[in-house]
Each structure stands twice: as C-alpha cells, then as structure tokens.
Amino acid sequence: MKPASHHIATCRSCRAPICWALTTAHGKRQPVDAEPTDEGNLAVTQGADGLLYVRSITAARPDVRPGEWRAMPHHATCTAPPPRRSSRTAQRSTTSVRPVPWQR
C-alpha cells in the first residue's frame, strides 16, 4: 500500500518525497520515506481521522497488519541531512571580571 498523494511532501534538504506521520507512542511528527520498502523498520497506517500514524516494528510486534505498509525513517536515508544541533548550550566564559563590587 502506498500513501495518498495529499500526504506526500518534499524533504527540504535532499528533495526526496516523504510523508509526515505521528508516532503512536508519543504523538510526535516523524518523517518517513514515501516509497514503501521491505527493509523498513516502521509500520505506517492511515487512521480514521485521515492522518498517518507510524509505529516501530519490534520483536514483540514484528508483523505488518492489514492496512499498514513498511517504511524507512527519512532520517536514515536522507542524502543531505541538516547539521546536527548540539543539545549543550554555548560555553560561558568564567574568566571575566564581575562588573560591580559585592554588596553587603
């Protein structure tokens, strides 16, 4: 099964066709490749509300159910990924002088 054409978008970095789906675990948006593949580790389905939902294929639930298709997360296949953002804030300089005297 393939996603409907109104679900297909384009990756900003590599211009590949992708679909945005909500994770079933936390409801966060995740880009997945629009083209189904047998090597995919995600199962994508269209919900009753018309949105796409994605779940991981695990040892506990390895089979793809009727109405689902296998897909790869686009982060794994993007040919031009954006640079990674650091989770750490910029290092502050600790060698500067206090601008005002201590108050008592």
GITAZI-V683913 format. One line per field, one symbol per residue. burial: 1 if it has 24 or more other C-alpha atoms within 12 Angstrom, else 0. Layout:
burial=???
This chain:
burial=01100010001000001111111000000111111100011111110000011111100000010001111111001000000000000000000000000000
